[in-house]
Structures are given as C-alpha cells and as structure tokens.
Amino acid sequence: MSMAGDIHLMERKHPVQALILILILWAACICTFTSDASAAPVSVQLPAVYETSEGEVGVLANLTVWTENGTGHVFVDTAPFTQVDMQGSARLSSMVACEITGIDPATRDFFYVLHTETPVIGGPSAGAATTAATVAALMNWTVDPGVVMTGMINPDGSVGAVGGIPAKLNASAMGGAHTFLIPPGQGNVTVVERTIVHKGLFVTISEEPITIDVINLGARQGVEVVEIEEIRDAIFVYTGHKIPLILLTGDVQTHTYVQAMQPLALALLGDSRARYNDTDAIIAPIADSQFESALNRQSQAIDDAQSDYDAGNYYASMSRSFNTMIALRRIGWHAEYLTSDDRGGDRDRYLRGLVECTIEEIEEAELDIADAKSKNGILEGIGAAESRLTIARGGLEDARRMRSADDAIDLLAFAMERARSARWWATLSCIGGSGTATSDDLLRDRAGRYYSQSASILAYASALIYETGSGGGGRGSGRGSSSLLTAAADDLARARIELHTGYYAGAIYDSLHAMVYAGTAIELIGVDDLAEKANKSERDAMSAIISARECGAEPILAASAYEHAKTLAPSDIDRIIDYGYSRMVARTARSFACHGNGTNVSEVNASEISESIRRIVETPANGDQNGQLDPSKPPAHSTRGGAEMCHLHGVWVLAVVVLAYFIMQRRV
C-alpha cells in the first residue's frame, strides 16, 4: 500500500496521530527549504590590550557572530564602547568570509555582538578572528573555544601584523586557551619594558626595548603559539574544516581577447601616426624648439606602442597610443591657439570652438552608450564606458573654469580623448553578441551596495593609516598609502555622481576600483616585500580570469588590466593595484555570468570590429580609438560561486519521521 493510502487508513483509525504526522511532515519540509535562513551563533574570544601606568595589560572580550538570510546588512552591537574602526573591521570580515565560502553577501545579514570588560576595544587586531567566526557561522560549523587569535584581516585574506602580542598571549593563557594564533613573522616581538623606581619624593621611570620570544612564552604557559599567514589556515585550526585555495592557471590572452583588441590597437596606431603628421604640419611654421621637442617624444611613444603591438600586447599598445593622442592634441591645439590673432578675438573663438568639439564628442559617446544599453551590451563594457564618460564630463567642466588658456587646452584635450575611449568601450560591449538584459532596479541596488561597501572600507582604511602612521607606503613603493586613499576617494566621488545620473554600471565599477585602492592601502601596512606581494596578486588575478571563463564569461576588461600590470605598471604597488583590479573585474564577470547576467563574448567578427572602428575614427575632430590611461576602472567585488552548502537537515528529519511512522504502523 502506498504511503498516501497508509495515511488515509490512519486518518480513519487514529485521526489525532494522523494530524500530528501531517504537521510534522509539513514542518520537516519547511525545515528543508529554510535551513539556511540562520545558523547557530558562533562565539570566539578576542584578545585586546589597554594601557595602564605600568604598561600594557591583556584582556579577553567575547564576540558572538550569526547570520540570517537578508540583503547584505552588517549590524554591530558593542558593550561598552568600541572604536569606530570596529565597524569597518566587521564589514571587511563579512566580505572576506563571503569571498572564501562563495556565498553572495547580498543574500545574508550579519550580526556581531561584542562584550568586554575594558572601556575601549579597537577593531583592527580582531579582524582575522572575526572573519574566522563569520565563516563558521556561514557554514554552520562549531569552533574550538580553546583557540584564540590576534591579527588584522586584509581584503585578500592574508593576516596582518598587530601589536601587544605578549600581553594578549598572557590574557589568553589565563583564560584557558591551548592555542594562540598570531600573524606571520611576529614570533619574536620587541616591546618596551618600563621600570618605575621610587626614591623618597622622586619617581624615576626608565624604558628599555626588549625582544620577547612569543613561542617560548606561550610554551611556558602551556599554550601553543602558531604563526598564521592566510585566514584559511586559521579557519582550519578553529573548526577542523579545510577550505582549499584553488588557483587556476592558463592563458590570459585568449583567441577571443586577441580578436577584440588587435583591431583596436592597430587602428589606434594608424590614428596616432596620422595625428602626428597633422601636428607636425601645424607646428612647422612656428619653429618653436619646445613644440619640436614635445613632438619628438611622441614619435618615440608611437614606436613603443608599435613594439607592444608586435609583441601581442594589444592593450598596452592601445594605452600608449591613447596617451600619445592626448599629447599630440595638446601640442597641436596649443600651437593653433598661439598662432591665432589675439587682438581680433580669434583666440577666444578658438577656445570656444574646442569646447564645442569636446561637447559634441561627449554627446556622441552618450548616444553610443545608450545604444549599447539598448542592445544589452555586456555590463563591464558599459561600466567602463560610463566611467570614462563621467571623467570626460568632469574634464570639460574643469576646463570651463580655468582662467589659463594653457590649462584649459590641456583639460579639453584629455576630455576629448577620454570621451572617445568611452565610445570604444560602448562599442566593444556589443561585439560578438550581448549580455542578458539587467533591470535598472537590480543595477541600482547592486551599485548602491558596492558604493556603501567601498565607502565603509575607505573609512576603515583611513582610520588604520592614521593609527599606524603608515601614510608613506612600503619600501620602494613610489606611492604612499595616503595617495592610495586619495585615489579611492576620487573613484568614490565619481561613483556617487554616476549613481545620481543613472549610470549604475559605471558606479559599480568605480566603487570597486575605489575598494581596490583602499584595500591595497590596508594590505600594505607593515609589508616590506612588495615584489612577492605583487607576484601573489598576479596569481590571484590569473586564477580569477580563468575561473570567469569556466563560467562562460570573457572578462576582456580584467584581461586588459592584467596586461597593463604586466607591461606598463611603473612600480610594484601599481602592479598590485592593477592585478587587484583585474581580479575584482573577473570575479564580477563570473558572478554575472553564473547568475544569468552574462558577460559572454562569443566568436568575434573582425569585420564588425573594423566597421565600429571606422565609424569612430572618421568622427570629425577626433583621432583615437579605445585606449586608456590606467587599467579599466571597474570591478568589482564579486562573489565566488563555488562552495554551496547542501542543506540536508530537513531531508533527514523527513526520513526519520517516515521511519517512525512505519514502525508505528507495524504496531497498530
């Protein structure tokens, strides 16, 4: 007899039991489909220090973390007061935890409750432990209460250096810890030992630096001290579960990528040579040595672009040609301005003409972007175009405010070429097919979320840089952390403009680009080996690009940024930024592709590209193609769509209930 028949028979013999069984089955089914709504809270001990007249004293605080189905909110409750950077630390921890587990942060709400007996607790040194606890909460894993950890969490999942380790270790030992996790390289730390001597009415305070072997200090107290470089290792110690780090390798430049970029690079080379000849003709009658010297430098730049093209580095060639076009336009416009009749008002009319030409180019770019959107162009191409168009508009407005004609011409030349590069990205977004239609509501929501996350990380980075005094950057960096924060703020300001103008794709990628700058500023705190950091960033970027392709996407923007880092980045920090940006763009492409908002670029039609190139090149008063000064703006912090949990708890409950039912039936 079928189970339905059994239940029907039971309804006649035992109606109450039948009703109870039906209710239990219904509850089990609900459990099956909602088991991921929330998991049991996870609690860990956070070591901290506070200053007394006799030096640092360690203390343990209790952090409880849980997650629920939600929309990406992060809630922090502290008692008593904590420093502001605790908020940023919690948000960064949730982002890193989601990246590790492959869970979309937009589908969860995160709750952090911190209780401590000390008056003030800072957030940075709790970042790694908070991340491990968040992963455990997301995966519904239990943690070993005897494990205590101190260390910052970096956006790439590495563990950053902190202070006060001996005092934190002592507090952990007194609290019953058997394992104490610390950042790499901090097994020996230097602290200042303070000695206070009272002699009558006088008090003498002396301070002497001493080196402490933290590992031996822990062994004497029965605590194993372990240096942890990557958060996955900490998660294993806490939970016993391993989350493998999978790095994919392969060719970054695929046939599809080459087909898309090679015609653009070739057209830019031809365009820059034509512009060079035109500029040479303009300055010839002037016989000005400064103009001639500037023009000669552009000749070398064109040769360098040709060399990159011959080597197959098409994006690098385009970037050089883009910069060359700006320089040539500036030289030619300056020369024409100087040869105008100042007394007859010709110079003012000439400047107004340049403004009008730039406005026309911006309007053409607006039309191209609108056309790309109507064709459901791939998101990263549209985002890159919207970002560049916003930059061009800003350059135009700045030029209009300039009192100096020279400054105005420089800004107009840049705005003109940047608008033309926006047209290239709009065109590229529709080559070889298009993406899936994405509603403005969805884009607006995601853009707002990325903007909020980026603003939070920037505020957190600013607080850390201020506290650690790391504004100068790492050794041999060429760029200080303060300049990275400034660049992040600029990207974020542009994203805000794009949110207001409805350029949501541009806002997504500019917010993510800001996140890369701010995250890099955090990651470089206390880092001396920038070359190794850059190499690791390269491996991560390559893996993200290959992973995106496995999901059906062709992340041209990410591959472009990767190529820029490999061939044009002037310093290790610039390489780290470019590779970081490449990684985020690729993960964004993968996220959209895996969720149906594809960024797929199918087999590219060379004639289609050539026609698009011809249309933009032949636009009056222009002379460039795609090109770009720095690696494409965007990424995106995307989610890694890998380890999805199978929630089988409800199924097991259902099976047990059915088994119990049949046992009961046998007794009836």
N, C-alpha and C positions, 0 to 999 in steps of 0.2 A: 504494500500500500504506500502511496506517496506521502510525503510529509504534510502536504496540504490536506490530504484525506485524514491523516492522523490527528491534525489539529481540529478538523471538523468533528471527528469522533470524540475528541477530548472535550470539545465545547458542549457536547450532549451529556458526557459523563461527569466532567469536572469543570464547570464553567468558570469558576474563580481561578483555578490553576491555568486554564487556557488564557484567560485575560492577562494574568501575570506573565505568562510565557510570551505573549504577543508584545507586551510592554517592554520586556527585557530585550527581545529581538529588535524592536524599534530603537531602543537606547543603544544597542550594540552597533546598529547601522549608523546612527548619528555619530557614535564614537569613531567609527571607521573614517568618516569623511571630515571630522573636525579634530582629529588627534593632533594636528599641527597648530591648532589655534593658540595653545600656550603649553609651556613645559614647566616642570618643577623648577622653582628658584634655585639658583646656584650661589653659594656663599664662599668667599675666599678672604683670607687675611691680607691686609695691605700694610706693609711696614712703612713707618714715617719717622721723621725726627723733628724735634723742636729744640730751640736754643734755651739754655739756662746759663746762669752766671758761671757755672763750672764746665760748660761746653755742651755738645750735642747729646741728647737723650733720645733713645728709640722708643717707639710705641707701636702697637698694632691696632689697626682700625678694621672694622668689619664691613665688607662690601657684599651686597646681595644683588644679583642680576637675574632678570627674567625677561622673556619676550612674549609677545602676543601677535596674532595677525593684526595688521594695521596698515599704515600708509607712510612709514618711514620716520615717525616722530621719535625723538630721544628725550626721555624725561629723567631728570637728576634730582634726587631728594637727599639733602645732607643735614646732619645734626651732629655738632653745631655747624658753624660757618666754615666753608672751604674757599680756597682761592678761585678766581674766575676761570683759571685755566683747567680746572676740574671739568667744567662743562665741555670745553674743546677736546679734552682727553677722552671723555666718554663718547663723544660723537666720532672721533677718529677711530676709537676702538671698535665701534659698531661697524664702521665702514670696512676696516681691515678684516674683521671677523666674517663679514658677508662675502668679501672677496675670496677668503680662504675656503669657505664652505660652499661657494657657488649659489648662495641664496640672495635673491633680489632684495636689497634693503627697503625698497618701496613697498614690500609686502609685509613688513614687520614693524611693530613699535617696540622700543627698547626702554627698559626701566632699570635705573641704577639707584640703589639706596645705600648711603654711606653713613655709618655711625662710628664716632670716635670720641675718646675722652679728652683729646687735646683741643686747644682752642682753634687752631688753624692747620689745615692739611692741604698741601699742594697736589696738583693733578699729574704733572708730567711723569714722575717716578712710578706712578701707579698704572701707567698706560699698558704695559705688557701684561700684567696680571689681570687687568680689566678686560683686555682682549681675549685672554685665555678663558676667563669666566664667561664671556659673551659667546664664544664658540661652544663651550659646554652647554650653555642654555639653549642655543640654537639647535644643537644636535641631541639634546636631552641626555647628556652624559653626566655622570657623577664625578666629583673632583676629590682628590686626596686632601683631607683637611690638614695633613702634616706638611704640605708643601707651601712655602711662602716665596714670593718673588718680588724683586725690585728691578725696575728698568723702564725706560721710555719705550713707546711703540712708534716706529716710523711707518710712513704710508706704504713702504714696500715690504713690510712685515719683519724687518730687522729690528733688533733690540738696541736701544741707545743708552749711552752712559748716564749715570746718575751719581749723586753724592751721598754722604752719610752712611755708607755701606756697613762699617763696623758697628755703629750704633743700631742699625736696623737688624743686623745679624744677632746681636745680643738680645734685642727685644723678641726676635723670632724664637731663639733658643728658650727663653723664659716662657714663651707662650706654647711650648711643646712641639715646635717644628722639628722634623727629622731631615728635611731637605730645604736648602736655601738657594734660589736661583738668582744669578747676577748677570749683568751684561758682559760681553766678551772683553778680555783684556783688563778686567778690574779685579783679578785675583790678588793683586798687590796694589794697595792704595796708599797714598800719602795723606796724612791728616796732621792737624796742628794740635799738639799737646799743650794744654795750658796748666801752668803751675802757679798757685797762689800762696804766698808766704806772708804771714802776719808778724810784724815786729813792732811791738808797742802800738803807737798811733799810726804806724805806717804799714801799708799793704803793697807788696811787690808782686806784680803779675808778669810772668815770663811765658813766652810761647815758642815752641820748638817743633819744626816739622819732623815727623817720624813716619817710617814706612811699615805698614801692617800687612802681614801675610793672612789674608782673609780665609783662605782654605784651611790653614792650620788653626786659626782662631775658631773656626767652626768645628773642626775635629776635636778640639779640647772640650767642646761643649756638647759633643755627640750629634752634631749637625753636619751633614754632607753639603758642601758648597760646590755648585756646578755653574760653570760659565755657559750661557745660552746666547747663541748668535742669532737664531731665527725663531720666530714665535711658534712655528710648528713643533719645534723640539720642546718648547715649554708646555705646549698642549699635551704632548705625549707623557711628560712627567706628571702633569696634573691629572690626566684622565686615563692613561694607558692606551689611548687610541692614537693611531698614526694617520696623519693626513699627508699623503705623499705630495712632494713638489714635483710636478711634471713639467719639464722643459722640452719643448719641441724644437727641432732644427730642420732647416730646409732652405730653399732658395727664396730670398725676399723678393727678388725681381723675377716675376713670372712672365710668361708669354703675353698674358692679358695686360699686365702692367706696362710692359715694353710697348705693346701696340697702342696703348693710350698715350704714353708720354713721349715716345720718339717723334711723332709728327709735330707735337707742340714744341719740343726742343729745337727741331730743325727749322720750323717757321720762325721761332724767336731769333735764331742765329741769322737767318736771312734778313729779318726785320732790323736787327741791330746793325748789321753791315750797311743796309740802305740808309738808316738813320745816321750812321757815322759819316757816310758820303755827303748827305744833305748838310750835316752840321759843319763838315769841312768846308763846303762851299759857302756857308754863311759867314764863317769867321775869317776866310781867306782875305777879304778886302780890309779887315781891321788890322791885321798884322800885330796882334797882341800876344806877347810871349806867354802870359798866363793862360789864355784860351788854348794856345797851341800845346802847352804842357799838359793841360787837363785832357785835351783830345787824345794825345799820345798815350796817356794812361788807359783810356778806354779801348785803344787798339790792342793793348796787352790783355785787357779784360775779355775782349772778344776772342782772342787766341786761347785764353784759358777756358772759356766756355766751349770752344771747339774741341779742346783736348778732353774735357769731360764728356762731350758728346761721343767722341771717337772711342772713349773707354766704356761707353754704355751707361754712364751716369747721367741719365737724361734730366732728372730733376735738378741735379746740381748745375747742369748746363743751363737750364731754364732760370735758376736762381741768379746765376751770374749775368745772364742776358737781361733779366729784369732790372738788376742794379745798374747795368750799363745803360739801359734805355732811360732810366731816371737821370743819370748823369749827363747823357747826351742831350736830353730835352732841356735840362737846366742850362747847359753851355749854349745851346742854340737860342733859347729864349732870352738869356742874358745879353747875348750879342745883338740880337734883333732889337731888344729894348734900348741898348746903348746907342744904336745907330738911328733910332727914331728922333724926330725933331722935337726937342723938349719945349722950345718956345711956342710951337704951334699946337701943343696939347696932344701930339701924336703918342707920347709915352703913356699918358693916361688912357687913351683909347686902346693902345696895345694891351695894357694890363686888363682892361675890361674885356677885351677880346679873348685873352687867355682864360679869364674867369668863365666866360660864356662857353668856350670849348670844353672846359672841365665839367661844367654843369651838364652839357649835352652828353658827355661820356658817362657821367653818373646816371643820367636818365636812361641811357641805353642799357646800362648794367641793371637798373631796376626792372626794365622790361624783360631782359634775359632771365633774371631770377624768377619773375612772375611766370614766365613761360616754362621754366624748369619745374616750378611747383605744379603747374597745371598738368605736366606730363609725369608727375610723381617721380621726379628725379631723386636719385639716392641722397639720403639725408646728409652724409658727410660732405658731399659736393655742394649742396645748397647751403649748409652751415658755413663752409669755407667762403663761399661767395658772399653771404650776408655779412660775415665778419669783415671781409675786405671792403665791401661797400660802405660799411659803417666807418671804417678807418678813412676811406676816401672822403666821405662827407665831413668828417672831423677835420681833415687836412684842408678842405675847401673853406670851412668856417674859420679856421685859424688864419688862413691866407687873407681872408677878407678883413681881419682885424689888424693885420700887420701895417705898421707905419713905413717900414722899409720895403722898397720895391724888390731888393735882392732877396729878402726873407720871403716875401710873398711869392716870388717866382719859384723859389726852391720848394715851397709847400705845394704850389699848384702843380709843379712837375711830378711830385710824389703822388698827389691826389689823382692826377690823370692816369698814371701807370697802375696805381692800386685799383682804380675803378676798372681798368681793362683786365687786370688779373681776376677781379670778381666775375667778369664776363666769361673768362676761361673756365673757372670752376663751375659756373652755372651750366655752361655747355658740356663740360666733362661729366656732370652729374646725370646727363641723359644719354650718354654714348653707350651703345651696347645693350640697351634696354633700360628699364627704370625700376625703382623700388616699389614696395607696396604702399598704397595710399595711407597716410597717417593723419589723423584728425588734428586740427589746431588745438582742441581741448587736451588731447594727450600730450602734444608737444609743449603746450603751455605749462601743463602740470610737471612734466619732467624738467623743463627749463627752470621753473621756479624751484624745484627740489635741488637741482645741481647748483643753482645760484646760492641757495641757502647753505648747502654743504660747503661750498667754496668760501663763502663769507666766514663761516664758522672756523674752518681750517686756517684761513688767513689771520683771524683774530688770535687763534691759538698759537700760530707760528710767531706772531708779533710779540705775544707775551713771553714765549720761550726765548726769543732772541734778546729781549730786554733783560730777562732774568739771568741769562747765561753770559751776556756781553759778547755774543758771537756775531756781531754785525760785520766783522771784517772778512768773513768767509774762510775757507780752508786754505792750506798751503798751496801756492801755485794756482789759485783758482782763477784769478783775473776778474772775478766778480764776487762782491761781498754779499752776505745774507741780506743786508738792508736793501741792496739793489734788486734782489730777487723779490722781496716783499713789495717794493715799488712797482715792479713789473706785474706782479699779481694784482695789485690794486688797480693798475691801468686796465688789465683784462677784465676785472670785475666791473669797473665803471662802464666799460663798453658793453658788457653783458646786460647791465641794467638798462642802458639805452635801447638795446635790442629787444628786451622784454617789453618795453613801453611802445616800441614801434611795430611789434608783432613779428619780429624776426626771431622766432623761437629756436630754430635750428642754430643760428648764429649764437644765441645766448647760451645754448647747451655747450657748444664747443669752446666759447670764450670762458665760460665758467670752469670748464675742465682744464683749460690751459692755465687759468689762474691757480687751480688746485695743484697743478704740476709745479709751478713756481713756489707756492707756499710749502708744499710737501718737500721739495728739494731743500728749501731753507732749513726745515726741521731735520731732514736726514743728514745734512752736512755738519750738524753740531758735533764737535769732537772728532770728526773724521779727518785723518791725515792722508790716507792712501786714496786719493781721488781717482787715480788710474784704475785701480781694482773696482772701485765703485762704478766707474763708467763702463767697465767691461761687464759687470753684473747687469747693469741697466740694458746693455746691448743684448745680452742673452734673453732677458725678460721680454724685450721688445720683439725679438725674432720669434720667440715662442708664442706671443700673443697674436702676431700676424699669421703664423701658420695655423693656429687654433681658429682664427676667424675664417680662414679659407676652408678649413674642415667643416665649418658650419654653412658653407655656401656663399660666403661674402668675399669680395675682392677689395680689401681695405687700401685703396690707392693712396689715400691721404696718409695713412700710417706708414706705408712703404716709402712715401716721399719724405716724411720726417726722419725715418731711419736712414735713408740715403743722405739726407742733409747732415745728420750727425756724423756719419762715417766719412764724408768727404769735405765738408765745409766748416764744421764747428771749430771755432778758434781755440777752445780750451776744454779741459776735462769737465768742468761744470756745465759748459754749453752742450757737451755731448750727453751728460746726464739728463739735462732738461729735454733735449731733442728726443733721446731714446725714451724717456719717461712719457713724453707727449705721444710718441708713436705707440707705446704700449696701451695708453688710455684710449686712443682713437681706435685701435684694433679691437679692444675689448668692447667698445661701444658698437662697432660694426657687427661684432659677433652677437652681442645682446639683441640688436635689432633683427639680425638675420634669423636667430634661433626663435625669436618671438613673433616672426611673421612680418616684421617691418624691414624687409631685406635690403641689403646694400649690394646686392649681386650685380656684377658687371659681366655679362655674357661675352661671347666672342665679339671682339671689337671690329667694326667695319672701317678699314683705313680710309675709304673714300668719304665716309660720313665725317670722320675727323677732319680730313682735308677741307671739306666744304665748310665746316664750322670755323676752321682757322681762317679760311679765305674771307669769310663774312666779317670777322672781327678785324683782321689786318687791313682790309680795304676801307674801314671806317675812317672818314676824314680826320686829320689832325692827330692820328694815332700812330703807334709804331711798336707794339709789343705783343706778346701773347700772354699765356698764363703767368708763369713765373711767380716767384715770391721771395721776399727778403729773408724771412725766417720761416722755420718749419711751420706748416699749416697750423692755424690757431687751435683748433678744436681739441678732442677727445674728448674724451670722455671718460668719467669714471664709469665703467660698465661693470656688469656683474658676470662672474664666471659661471657659465651654465653647466657646471659639471655635477658635483655630488649632490644628487637629490635624494632625500631620505624616503624610504618606503615605510609608510605608517601602517603597520600591520596589527597594531594592538586591537583594533576593533574586530578584525577578522578572527583573531584568536579568541576573543570574548564570544563571538558568534559561534565558533566551533565548540567551545566548552558548553555553551548553553544548549546547543543541539544535542551534544552527547548526553548531558544531564537529562534532557527531555526523553531520549530513547531509553535511558536507564529507568526513568520513572514509568515509562510506558510498559516496560517489561514487568514491573512490579504490580501494575494495575490488573 
